[in-house]
């Protein structure tokens, strides 16, 4: 999956940003892959949790938010002003970029 300068390779489980390799945990990779499969689609915290953890979500907000923050720290130039993973307030997260 390619979104702007971000590439998520499901076969090799590798992620690159602007050609630079990024190391993610399996959970972080799962979240990023989910978002990359449907760029610009907003996923709720529950959808992200249930898809990646493969179990029902009970108050997943903190768990998902912490993982999103860690992913941003690894893939974003400025994690506080992300260019890829965007929050949609009151709804969830989406992946966007210049395609």
BELFENDA-V809404 format. One record per residue. N is the residue number from 1. PHI is phi in whole degrees, 0 to 359 (NA if undefined). Layout:
n,phi
N,PHI
N,PHI
This chain:
n,phi
1,NA
2,231
3,227
4,58
5,272
6,261
7,236
8,242
9,258
10,291
11,293
12,267
13,60
14,250
15,233
16,231
17,234
18,51
19,84
20,265
21,290
22,235
23,263
24,239
25,288
26,300
27,293
28,300
29,298
30,300
31,295
32,296
33,298
34,303
35,294
36,289
37,295
38,222
39,305
40,73
41,276
42,272
43,253
44,287
45,300
46,297
47,298
48,298
49,300
50,295
51,287
52,277
53,273
54,57
55,205
56,300
57,268
58,235
59,52
60,278
61,306
62,295
63,299
64,294
65,299
66,296
67,294
68,299
69,299
70,296
71,297
72,301
73,298
74,267
75,251
76,262
77,295
78,233
79,302
80,280
81,228
82,292
83,261
84,251
85,272
86,251
87,270
88,247
89,307
90,78
91,236
92,164
93,230
94,216
95,254
96,221
97,182
98,282
99,264
